[in-house]
């Protein structure tokens, strides 16, 4: 591999590419990640060529065996093509010709690099989608396991980052389970549209050879065959859908990361992070930094960027293939790596790296006015119009705020000054545990509802990925 190989189009040109343009044009530095999929796709193509009589059975076997040898050489570190080969597809073809002679030159019959790379990317993403679904399930498992431990624990619920109403800590964690469930299902939808075989589309117009596209698809375990050759080689909407699904996964991880960062601060003090998931400061010895959620929050923008890049990439491309589309791979590869690593890191954080400070959480829900709505509900249950009750409670809160006391600190006489229907039972009605317990509507934060939600989540996790 010390000599620069002759490019497949070189007979059309009189001079070689400028060395800088060789580097600029080459994609092998990143599309080598597709080599296993390229070999698998090429083996199926060779089998199809032999089955249809386009090449002989012996030639088909030679090609399949030669490709398998290249696979072993690559796995053993013996096949490491450099930039002089431009891309992984050409490198494989040249090595195959070295191994099986002129028969290797027949592999590209009835195929273009356009449908070849489209097939490779779909095979790659198909595998990665399944792997990411598995990681989502593992993250969901960590969430449910943790939620099961904290059904009866309380945490302030927020809107506008202001204390709103107390909720079950498990309820809060299960909200992320639901987000992740949609992520898992969304990936499944993307898989369906990814698992369509473009092989046989040729450069853009199909091929005059009597190929069997259904056989190629079957050999590669595709669900169906692409119906339009132009579309098969020129669109990457399945990859954009994947990046959309990945972006939503990252958005959900980032939201939880932001909460963990806040919760672990001294101002909140809701959680402590273990040494397994924290780092220190190079200058301030007292610090314990929430690096994992901070990195997840930061890496989220990276995946968002890849989605925007691919949308921008295809928005002005005329049919069919354009070299611009070479730029899809680095975005896809990095999004896959980033999403997988963030899911793994956050799973470890939830499963092993976070401890909720239950006494501090209990104190937090007892030191605010997040039970104010329950005062209004108390009166509404006694047939006072809710809006009237709402306005009355606003006056109550204003009074307490000016006196720097809480609702629970009011005497019964003062309660009854505001409305005669207030009775001794108002104190039980506004106790944080009771405030949570009574919200037993379906999907609510009532403890009985949350136990049912935990059980339902466990049932979902039993399903096959």
N, C-alpha and C positions, 0 to 999 in steps of 0.2 A: 504493500500500500504506500510505498514511498513515492511512486510515480503518480502524476496527476492523471486520473482516468479520462478517457475520451468521453465527452458528454453525449447523450443520445441524440442531440440535435446538431452535433458539431459538423456534420457533412454539409449543412446548410450555410455555415459561416466560414469566413476566410481567416479570421484571427480569433485568438482566445480572449476570454473575458479579462478585463483589467483586474489585477490581484485584489484591489480594494472592493471591486464590484463582486468578486467571488465571495468574499466574506459577507458583504451586504446582502447578497442573494441567498446565501445558504441558510437552511433551516435545520440541518442535522444536529446542531447543538441542542435543540429542544425536541424535535420530532423523533429523536431516538427513543423517547418515552413510548412511542407507538410500536416499537419493533415487534413485540410479541403479538400484537394485534395484526400488524402487517403480515407477519409470517402465517398466522392462522387464516387470515383472509386470502392470502396467496395460495395456501394449500387447498382451500375450498375451490378457488378459481381453477387450479390445476386439475382437481378431480372432476370438475364440471366440464372442462375442455376435453378430458379423456372420455368421459361418459357420453358426450355428444359427438365424438369422433372427430373433433377439430384437431386433436393430437392423438397419438396412439396410446394405448393402455400403458405400454412400457415407458413412454415419455412422461406420462402422468405420474407414474410411480417414482421415476427418477427425480422429477421436480418436487414431489411431496417429501421424499427422503432427503433430498438436498436442503430443502427449507428447514426440515427438522434438525439437520446437522448444524445449520447456521444458528438455530435456536440454542442448541447446546453450547456452541462456541461462544455465543453472546453471554449465556448464563455463567460460563466458566471464565469470562473476561478475555477470551481469545479473539473476539470479533469486536473491534473498537474503531469503526470507520471515522475518518476525520472530515474536516470541512471541504476537502477536495471532492467529496462525493455529493455535495450539495444537500441531498436529503436522504432519509432512511430508505426510501423506496428504491432509489437508484443504487444505493450501497448494497442492499440485499440482492438486487438483480445482478450486479457485477460479481458479487461473491458466489452467487448461485451458478453463474456461467463458468467461473473458475472451477467449481466443484463438478459440474455435470456436462461441461462443454457447451456446444451450440444448442443443445436442448434447452438450456437455461434461457436462451434468447426467445424461446417460444412462450414463456410464461406471460408475457405482456400481450399476447394475442387476445383480441376482443376486449381489451381493457385500456383505460387511460389512467394516468395518475390522478385525474380529477375524480373519477368514481372510486378509485383505489383509496385515496386519502379520506374521502367522505365515509367510506365503509370503515376504515380504521378508527376514525374519530367516534363513530357510532358504537363500534365494539368496545372502545375504551370507556366511553361515558356510560354505556350499559353496565359494565362492571362496577364503575365508581358509584353509580347511583345506588346499587345494591349494598355496597360497602358503607355508604353514608347513611342509608336507611338503618343498617345495623347499629351504627354509632348513635343515631337518633334514639333508637330503642334503648340503648345502654344508658343514655342520658335521662330518658324518661324513667327508666328503672330506678336510677339514683334519686330522682325527684320524688317518686312514689314512696320509696323506702324512707326517705327523710320525712315526707308528709305524714306517713303512718305513725311516726314518732311524736308528732306535734299537733294532733287533731285538737286537743284541748288547750293548747297554748294560744295566747292572743298576741296580736301585733296591730299597731295602728294601721288602718287603711287610709290611703291618701287620694285626694283629687287636687290637681294644681299644686302638688307637693305640699299641701296643707292637710292637717289632720281632718279626716272626714268621719269615718265610723270604724270601730274596732272590728276585726275579723279574725277568724281562725288562721293561725300561721300555716296550717296544712292547706287551707283554701287558697292562700296566696301562692304557695308552691305549685299547687295543682293547676293554677291558671297557666303556668308555663308548660305543664304537661299537655294541656289542651292546644296551646300554640304549636308545640312540637308534634302533636298528633296530626295537625293539618300539614305541617312540614313533611311528615312521613307520607301522608296521602298524596301530597302535591308531587313529591318525587316519583311516586308510583304512576301518576298521570304523565309526567315527563318521560318516564321509562317507555310507556306505550308508544309515544310519538318518536322516541329515539330508536326503538326496535323495529325499524323499517329498512329494508335492504336497498341501497342505491347501486350495488354492484351490477354491472351490465349496462349502466347508463352511458358508458363511454365518456368521451370528452364533453359531449353535450347532446348528441343526437342518436345515441344507441350504437349498434354495430351491425354490419351485414352478415356476420358469422352466425351460424345456427345455434346460439347459446341457449341454455336453460336457466333463466334467472330464478325460477322457483326452486330449482335444485340447489343453486348457490345459497339462496336464503335459508333453505332447510339445513344444509350442511353447517351453516353459521348460527343456527337457532334463532333466526329472525322470525318475527310473527307474520310479516308480509313483505311484499315487494313494492318499491316505489313505482307509482303509475306514470310518472312523467320524467323523462331523462334530463330535461333542462332543470327542473326543480331538484332532481336528485343530486346534482353536482353543484348547484349554485346557491342553495339556501343553508343557513345555519340556525334556523329558528329553534330547532330542538336544543341547540347549545345555548341559545339565549334564554330559552325556558329553563334550562338547567341552572344558568347563572341567576335567573330570577328566583328560583327555588332556593338556591344557595344563599342569595342575598337576604331572603326572608328568614332563613335559619340563623344567619349571622345577626340580623336585626333583633331577633328574639333573644339570642345569647347576649347581645350587647345591652339590651334593656335590663336583663337580670344582672349583668356585670355592673351596670351603673348603680343598681340598688345595693349590691354587695359592697361596692366601694363606699357608698354613703353609710350603710349599716355598720361597717367596720371602723368608721371614723369615731373619734372621741366624742364628737358632738352627738352622734346617735348612740353608739355603744350597744347596738343590738346583737352583734355577732363578734366572735373572735376567730381569726384565721390561724390554722395550724402552721407549724414551721415547714410542712411539706409543700405549701403553696404560697409562701411568703418569702420576701427578701428583706435585707436591711439596707440602711443608708451607708454610704462610704464616709460620711462625716458626722452623722447624728446617730450615736449608738442606741438611742432609745427607740428608733423607728422600726416598724414592721409594715412593709409596703404591700398593698394588694396587687402585685404585678400581674397575676393571671387574669383577673377581670379587666385590668387596664389594657393589657395586650389584646384581649379579645375585643374590647371596645375599639381599640385602634385598628385592628386588622379588619374590622367590619367595613370600614371605608375602602379598604383595598379590594374587597370582593365587589362592593358597589361600583367601584371604578371599572372593574373588568366587565360588568354588565353594561355600563355606559359605553365602554370601548367597543363592544361587539355590536351594540345598536348603531353606533356611529359608523362602524365599519361597513355594514351592509346597506345603510339607508340610501346610498346613491349609486350602488353597483348595477350596471346594466347586465342582463342575462348574457352569458351564463357565468362561467368561472372567471375570476380575476385574481391576480397575484396578491391583491390586498388580503384575500382570505387566508393567506399563510399566517397572518397576524392573529388568527383565532386561537391557535394552539397554546401559546404561552399564557393567554388569559384563562383558558380552560384549565390548564395544568395547575396554575397557581391557585385558582379558585378552589380546585379539588383539594390540594394540599392544605390550604388555609382553613377551609371549612372542616376538614377531618381533624386537623390538629386542635382547632378550637373546641370542637365537640369533645374530644378526648380530654383536654385540659379541664373543661368545665365539669365533665363527669367526675373526674378525680376531686375537683374542688367541692362539689356537692356531697359526694360519697364520703370523702375522707378529710376534707380541708376546712370545714366550717362548723362552728358550734354556736347555736343560738342561745343567747343569754336570757332565759325565760323570766327570771325575776325582774330584770331590767325592762323587758317587754311588758310585763304585767304592770309595772309601775308607770310605764309610758301611757298605757291606755286608761290609767286611773287619774291622770293629772291634766286632763284637757276637757274640752266640751264636745267630744265626739259622740256623746250620748244625748245630744240636744234633740236630734230627730226623734229619739224614743220618747221624749217628753211630749212632743207634738203627737206622736202615735198614741200615747197614753190617753190624751184628751180626745183624740179622734175616735178611739174605741169607746169613749163615753158619750159619743154622738155630738161632740163639738166639731163644727166644720174644720177641715184640716187647715185651710188657709188662715182661718181665725186663730187656730192653735199655733200655727207656724209663727204668726206675727207676735203672739203672746210670748212664745219661747225666745224670740229675738230680744224682747224687752228683758226677759229673765237673764239671758246671757249678758246683755249690756250692764245690767245691775251687778251681776257677779264679777264681771271684769273690772268694773270701777271699784269694787270693794276687794278685789284680789282674792276672791274665794271661788270655789267650784260649786256646781249645782248640788252636789251631795252634801255640801256644808250648810245649805239653807235649812232653817227650822221648818217644821210642818206649818206653823203659823204664818211664816212668810210665804210659803208655797200657796197657802190658801188666800193670802192677800191678793195674789195674782189671779187665782181662780178657785172657787169653792169646791170644785170637783176633785181637787188634789187630795189624796188620802195617804195614810201611812204606807201604803204599798208602793208609792212612787219611788221610795229608796231602793226597793228590790228591782223595780222596773228599769232603773238606770244603772244598776250594777253592771260592769263590763261583761261578766260571764253571761248574765241574763240577756243583755243587749245582743250578744252573738247568738245565744241559744234560740231566741225567738225568731230569728230570720231563717225559718225552716222551709221557705218556698223552694221549689225545685231549682237546683243550681245555686242556691244561696249558701251563706256561710254558717248556717246553723249546724251544730255539731253532728246531729243525726244525718243531715244532708251530706256533710263532708265525709262521714264514714262511708256513706253509700258511694260517694265520688271516688274514694280510695279503692273500694271494692271493684267499682266499674273500671277504673284505670288498670288494676291488676288483671282483670279479664282481657282487656285490650292487649296487654303485654304478652299474654299467652298465645296470641295469634302469630302465625308464621310471617317472617319478614318477606 
